[in-house]
């Protein structure tokens, strides 16, 4: 996700892949991720999120389907760790895959009639994430045990 600073001074967060589809002009402060957006660009971005990037019926590119590689299967099942742990110690950054509400709704409709096996993939991703968190906990405990205790704290 990129935090955008909109010209009307509202802070807004958008998926990285959405920014490339709209015409934004980056201000001088690129390392912070500041993006200047017009009101029309803001509205187009919101429509892209709700209805998909091909809402205007563009025939040049094939529309994205929820089965495509670029679509986050974790997001389709409300389990994307990139979104679950934002602004925590377990924050792993932004997801590079597409998070689209329209594709999520398509998946929910289609999953009632057919099993796509996304649950197994997401379960594997979550197990790997939990394993990584457990490894970090063990490292932190080991570091804590190795840290010398000050004499005044030890007396208490």
LUMRO-217685 format. One record per atom (N, C-alpha, C, O): x, y, z; residue in one letter. Coordinates in steps of 0.001 Angstrom, whole numbers, plus 500000, padded with zeros to 6 digits. Atoms other than C-alpha are relative to their C-alpha. Example, Ala and Ser with C-alpha at 12.3 -4.5 7.8 and 13.67 -1.06 7.14 Angstrom:
<rs>
500890498810500000A
512300495500507800A
500900501200500000A
501936501181500665A
499180498810499940S
513670498940507140S
499230501090500730S
499739502198500899S
</rs>
This chain:
<rs>
500835498825500000X
500000500000500000X
500880501238500000X
501960501252500591X
499303498724500023X
501111503524499324X
499111501016500681X
497936501146500336X
500771498942499370X
499990506315501590X
500051501225499107X
501128501717498769X
500079498858500909X
498822509156499418X
499602501245500783X
498731501189501651X
500365498724499421X
498691512779500475X
499255500742498909X
499862501226497954X
500853499429501024X
495797514183498499X
500052501519500104X
500250502074501185X
499849498552500057X
495818517812497405X
499085500717500978X
499387501842501376X
500903499363499048X
492910518565499729X
500372499653501441X
499589499867502366X
499418500314498705X
495068517367502638X
499265498898500754X
499127498964501975X
500542501191499385X
493320514063503280X
501007498887499800X
501559498743498709X
499087501125500142X
495488511040503965X
499203498820499480X
498125498527499997X
500732501088500617X
494473508089501812X
500964498882499652X
502097499156499257X
499146501131500314X
495881504605501283X
499419499248498813X
498232498921498787X
500444500707501206X
495714502876497904X
500960498859499716X
502131498924500092X
499096501076500400X
497089499599496551X
501011500511498987X
500692501376498171X
498924499546500878X
500388500037494708X
499634499812498532X
499923500673497700X
500308500268501398X
499074498449491523X
498928500939499457X
498834501113498242X
501000499040500453X
496194500955491390X
500665501293499573X
500211501953498639X
499323498743500312X
498618503868491337X
500541500001498582X
500566501050497940X
499417500028501332X
500175502695488082X
498938500172498919X
499261500604497812X
501026499906501021X
496819502633486274X
499460501417499842X
498858501732498815X
500489498636500077X
495991506266487025X
501175500944499812X
502319500587500091X
498903499053500225X
497979509349486144X
500196500861501238X
499457501818501469X
499652499240498814X
499524510620489358X
501332500701499743X
502167500206498986X
498696499353500087X
502342513085489628X
500649499946501366X
500124500486502339X
499286500104498733X
504853512268492326X
500622501341500341X
501199502006499481X
499338498791499548X
506019515203494352X
501446499668500315X
501855498517500170X
498565500190499806X
509664515638495279X
500329498998501098X
501469498538501168X
499759500812498811X
509335513487498379X
499668498538499700X
498757497993500324X
500312501360500438X
509384510013496723X
500255498952501070X
499526497963501142X
499674501024499006X
510970508132499611X
498877499830501015X
498732498754501595X
501114500080499066X
507948508906501781X
498780499407499323X
497893498892500003X
501140500526500730X
505520507844499054X
498885501009499880X
497716500625499850X
501012498963500098X
503713511167498767X
499550500106498550X
500378500243497650X
500544499929501338X
501434511282495754X
498943501096499956X
498085501175500835X
500963498920500161X
499479514286494542X
498920499511499033X
499232499070497927X
501087500527500810X
496041513346493180X
498915501054499847X
498622501797500783X
501140499110500204X
493224515348491638X
498746499313500514X
498757498113500792X
501260500575499532X
489638514841492746X
499498498950499011X
498934497935499421X
500427500961501020X
488907513062489452X
500801498698500128X
500241497611499988X
499169501191499818X
491834510676490025X
499574499224501235X
499580497993501231X
500469500655498782X
490565509965493543X
498744499197499726X
498627498049500154X
501258500679500308X
487118509082492251X
500242498797499088X
499628497747499273X
499682501112500890X
488565506913489469X
500636498852500773X
500350497685500506X
499352501013499189X
490716505085492017X
498971499233500839X
499038498008500939X
501035500656499202X
487706504383494253X
499125499099499131X
498767497998499547X
500780500832500919X
485707503109491267X
500787498765499580X
500212497684499448X
499156501149500330X
488636500868490305X
499975498971501116X
499908497769500858X
500017500918498864X
488648499389493795X
498665499280500111X
498627498083500395X
501325500599499822X
484900498785493863X
499554499163498816X
498959498099498992X
500552500652501193X
484185497771490274X
501057499321499140X
500719498655498162X
498946500601500805X
487558496646488956X
500574501020499042X
499928502013498706X
499299499056500862X
490055498352486701X
499384500091498610X
499603501078497907X
500579500020501345X
488103497423483560X
498506500305500024X
497730499711499276X
501420499664499865X
484802498977484569X
499448500729498794X
498239500715498563X
500435499256501174X
484691501097481405X
499864499117498763X
499500499603497692X
500122500910501129X
484718498030479176X
501146500095499019X
500937499931497818X
498843499919500869X
488209498463477793X
500283498623499416X
500341497633500145X
499774501272500657X
488890495754475258X
501471499739499718X
501815498653499251X
498578500165500291X
492660496287474951X
500623498915500863X
501356498066500355X
499442500982499084X
493567494235478002X
498921499019500413X
497750499376500548X
500949500993499516X
491953491021479095X
499665500322501447X
500572500599502233X
500358499688498611X
489989491628482308X
500571498952500951X
500714497780500600X
499437500885498988X
491436490133485452X
498916499093500542X
497771499514500709X
500902500949499362X
489806487039486905X
500590499629501344X
501797499754501550X
499497500315498666X
490058485898490500X
500920498790499996X
501602498542500991X
499113501161500089X
491905482771489325X
501385500366499460X
502272499513499437X
498713499585500558X
494782484803487792X
501074500023501079X
500778500149502267X
498863499997499072X
498253484704489363X
500160501324500727X
500616501355501871X
499796498670499428X
498247488451490008X
499013500347501103X
499169501374501764X
501026499733498992X
495232488240492330X
500404499324501311X
500808498161501321X
499638500517498672X
495886487778496059X
498897499060500502X
497785499489500812X
500973501003499527X
494143484564497103X
499712500192501489X
498611499910501961X
500212499724498578X
494651485515500746X
498943501079500182X
498109500982501082X
500986498920499904X
492634488699500181X
498600499488499687X
497627499910500313X
501315500544500360X
489813486733498538X
499343499313501190X
498117499254501281X
500520500691498820X
489455484837501819X
500123500830501277X
500003500288502376X
499853499083498856X
489964487888504110X
501138499600500924X
501040499801502134X
498899500474499172X
493274486458505327X
501360500505499536X
502367499846499795X
498712499508500474X
495990488582503724X
500786500550501190X
500378501548501785X
499240499536498836X
498661488960506436X
500551501409499811X
500849502096500788X
499522498650500252X
499824492149504755X
498995501037500491X
499384502136500887X
501041499086499530X
496505493764505695X
499605499736501452X
499153500645502149X
500428500348498649X
495851491918508952X
500860500650501076X
500363500982502153X
499077499538498974X
498926493215510769X
500635501339499660X
501812501556499947X
499489498675500350X
499315496769509478X
500258500793501275X
499453500769502206X
499583499159498869X
501113499102511917X
500199499215501294X
499945499728502384X
499634500797498833X
502129496283514255X
501449499551499826X
502063499813498792X
498635500517500113X
505476494654514959X
500076498898498954X
501148498633498411X
500028501086500978X
504409491827512649X
499694500511498590X
499461499708497687X
500286499419501318X
503813494232509719X
501069499546499010X
502261499735499251X
499044500512500984X
505411492666506628X
499989500826498720X
500532500400497700X
499999499122501171X
504794495530504225X
498744499825499160X
497791499152499553X
501176500037500856X
502393495938501375X
500015498767499109X
501077498249498766X
500159501165500867X
501096493091499255X
500185500448498551X
499649501476498138X
499726499642501391X
502305493131495662X
498931499487499050X
498972499791497858X
501052500563500843X
499240491291494365X
498764500889500011X
498658501814500817X
501215499192500169X
495862492700493309X
499007499682501113X
498696498519501368X
501074500105499016X
493301493327496066X
498797500740499423X
498747501970499457X
501167499394500625X
489981493940494345X
498733499475500655X
498525498267500762X
501268500376499368X
486610493961496064X
499093499313498983X
498373498377499329X
500829500598501046X
484903493133492752X
500405498550499750X
499541497685499603X
499535501372500192X
487072490035492259X
499661499133501205X
499375497944501064X
500364500728498783X
486403489037495856X
498527499576499955X
498184498455500331X
501419500327500131X
482657489188495219X
499780498921498934X
498940498037499103X
500087501038501030X
483107487150492028X
500400498646500571X
499754497634500298X
499550501256499392X
485026484526494002X
498939499450500950X
498656498252500940X
501004500466499043X
482376484382496730X
498806499372499289X
498262498373499759X
501106500575500780X
479666483755494112X
500396498661499391X
499639497693499454X
499562501210500694X
481694481159492217X
500358498878500963X
500215497707500613X
499582501035499048X
482929479327495329X
498812499216500559X
498998498153501151X
501180500730499541X
479360478322496168X
499733498771499143X
499138497799499609X
500265501116500912X
479272476021493142X
501235499150499717X
501101497995499313X
498778500724500330X
482935474997492732X
501075500287501045X
501185501404501552X
498888499834499059X
485910474424495030X
501268500289499207X
501686499476498383X
498810499595500733X
488975476265493748X
501285499642500730X
502365499794500159X
498830500422499256X
491356475022496445X
500836501136500554X
501986500927500939X
499247498861499479X
492388478490497565X
500215499877501504X
501177500424502042X
499894500121498550X
491815477528501200X
501301499313500398X
501944499719501367X
498763500717499702X
494752475072501146X
501207500913499790X
502139500913500595X
498903499074500282X
497036477685499573X
500119501057501098X
501217501362501564X
500010498975498953X
496012480315502118X
500439499399501334X
501160500044502096X
499596500663498753X
496425477824504985X
501513499803500022X
502141499997501063X
498543500145500083X
499980477105503811X
500707501325500224X
501724501381500917X
499415498665499805X
500735480836503644X
499919500430501462X
500877500981502004X
500166499612498598X
499350481401507141X
500892499174500924X
501425499694501904X
499105500831499191X
501300478450508559X
501433500501499891X
502155500530500887X
498650499458500183X
504500479885507073X
500160501308500772X
501210501553501367X
499958498737499263X
503665483295508575X
500087499748501504X
500845500421502202X
499980500336498576X
502999481741512007X
501362499435500392X
501896499759501453X
498675500564499735X
506244479766511798X
501051501107500090X
501927501061500953X
499076498872499984X
508136482981511028X
499836500822501280X
500822501242501885X
500253499260498747X
506465484771513969X
500542499231501206X
501128499829502109X
499472500809498901X
507342481870516293X
501525500071500050X
502111500139501130X
498541499889500056X
510963482035515126X
500456501333500569X
501449501388501296X
499650498677499477X
511056485765515898X
499814500058501516X
500595500712502207X
500254500028498559X
509604485129519374X
501127499273500720X
501601499724501763X
498908500764499389X
512254482498520135X
501276500839500008X
502000500849501003X
498817499138500053X
514993484898518998X
499929501112501040X
500922501412501702X
500153498911499036X
513592487710521145X
500169499486501433X
500774500167502260X
499831500575498660X
513405485431524221X
501458499684500272X
501951499921501375X
498585500312499840X
516976484268523653X
500809501267500255X
501692501285501112X
499322498717499808X
518159487871523356X
499723500566501392X
500609501140502024X
500388499503498675X
516264488769526542X
500748499253501108X
501170499858502093X
499266500791499011X
517907485921528475X
501477500373500029X
502104500327501088X
498590499656500083X
521354487004527278X
500291501424500458X
501449501773500688X
499814498610499590X
520806490638528281X
500327500048501487X
499588499489502298X
499670499906498572X
522574491448531573X
498994500889500732X
498529501899500204X
500955499265499178X
520298492675534336X
500775500968500893X
501783500593501493X
499366498990499151X
521240495886536162X
499871499589501466X
498849499021501851X
500037500427498591X
522096495324539870X
498809500569500764X
498231499864501591X
501118499412499256X
519400497732541131X
498668499322499660X
497765499273500495X
501227500719500378X
516721495823539205X
500039498593500562X
498999498051500936X
499830501362499514X
518083492463540320X
499646499903501483X
499148498865501917X
500285500005498567X
517686493408544026X
498523499930500296X
498125499400501333X
501461499968499755X
513932493891543680X
499424498686499810X
498216498513499968X
</rs>
